[in-house]
Amino acid sequence: MLHGFKFGLSLAFALALLGGAALAEEHGHPGGGGRPEARPAEPHPGPSGYQRVTEPHGWNARPTTFDRGAYQHNFQAARSFRIGPYHRPHGWVDRRWGFGEILPRGFWAPQYLIADYWLFALEVPPAGFEWVRYGNDALLINTANGEILQVEYGVFA
């Protein structure tokens, strides 16, 4: 009787162990290793090619007059976005910019302009200003002379 009880207990333990490993593999943990998920993942159809996000209404209604004092700030971004690597112009070193400084022309070439600024929670730039990416930061610059009007640190991760 004791032998049958031990065998039954061993069998139940083995089935529980195998069931746990199968459940872990089903939830993306091959071999049962790794951390367990708090809740199961939702099904996702996956990407179906690049589809440009529709611009919000009035996205390019740039103010022609504005209060410079309302802009002259260096902010920490509320959230960060991953959009790919940043490659600064050849021969330049990394530094931290602030409003009022002059950004050299090489850093506001077309490949650094942020045309879809609303996607990164950046406000509409006034006429004559553009958002540019500098490393992980977004800088609002005057396109006539490169003067930085505002900086949002950490927009890009």
N, C-alpha and C positions, 0 to 999 in steps of 0.2 A: 504494500500500500504506500509506504514512504517513498519507494523507488518510483512509482507512478506519479506521485505528487511532485517530486523533484523534476521528473521528465516533463510534466505538464507545465510547471513553472518555467523551466528552461525554454520550452517551445514558445510560450507566451512572450517571454522576454525577447527571444530571437525575432519573432514576428513584429513586435513593437519596434525593435531596432531597425529592421528592414523597412517597415512602413515609414519611419521617421526619415530615413535616408532617401526613400523615393519621394516623399513630400518635399524634402529640401531641394532635390534636383528639379522638381516641378516648379519651384519658386526661384530658380536661377542660382542655386548653390550646388554645383556639381560635387558629388562625393559627400554631400552633407556638411561640408566645411563652411566657414564664414559665419557672419552674423545672421540671425534670423530676421526676417522682415516683420515690421510691426503690422502691416496689412498687405494683402495681396495686390499686385500691380494691376492697373486697369489695362485692358487691351487698347492698343494704339495702331492705327493703320500704317504708320510710318510716313516718311516724306514721299511726295509725289512730284518731285522736281521743284525748282525755285519758282515761287509765285510772289511777285512783288506785293507788298502790303499796300492797300489803298490809303492814300494820304487823307488825313482828317480834314474836315471842312475848314477852310480859311488857313490852311497850313502855311501858305506863302504870302499872307496878308501882312507884309512887313510895315511896321510903323515908320513913318518918315520923320516924325519928331519924337524925341524921347528924352527922359531925364537921365543924364549920365550918372548922377549920384545913386540912382536906383539900381544900377548895374555894378558899380565898382566894389565887387566882393570876391573873395576866394572861398568857395564853398566845398564841403565834403559831400560827394554825391550820396543820395539816399539809397541807391542800389547800383550794382555793377553788372555789366554786360560782357559776355565773351563773344568777340567777333573775329578773332584771328590775331596773328602776330603783328607787331608794329616794327617797322624798320626805319630808323631815323636817317636823314641824309648822311652820306659818307663824310667822314672827317669830323663829325660833331660828337660831343659827349653828352650824357644825360644830365639834366638839371631840373630844378623845380621852378616854374614860372609863376608870376603873380600879376595882378592887374596893374596897369600903368607902364609895364615894361614893353619893349619893342621886340617882337618875335621876328627873327631873320626870315627873309623871303623863302628860303629853301624849305622851311617848315610849314608854309601854307600853300604849297604847290597843290595841284588838283588831287593827287593821290592821298592827301591828308584832310581834304575838306569833308565835312560830315553833312551830306546833302539831306539825309533822312533823319534830321535831328530829333523829330518828335518820337522816333522809335526808342531813343535813349533818354527820354524825359527831359530834354533840353528845350528851353523856351524859344519862341520865334525870334530870330535875330533882327535887329532894326535894319533898315535900308543902309547898304554900304558896309555891313558887318557879316561875317560868316563864322560858323563853328568849325574848328579844326581839331584833329586828334594829335596829341603829343604824348606818346607813351600810353599811360593809363588815364590821362586827363583829357578834358575837353576845354578848349580855350576859345572864347569869343573875341575875334580880332577885327580891327578896322582893315578893310581890304585896300585902302589907299596907302597906309604907311606901316601896317603890322602891329599897331599899338593894341595891347591886350586890354579889353574892357572888362572881362569877367573870366574866372576860372572855376571849373568844377573838377575837383580832384577825385580820382578813383572811379570814373564813369566806366572804364573798361578794365576787365580783370585779366 
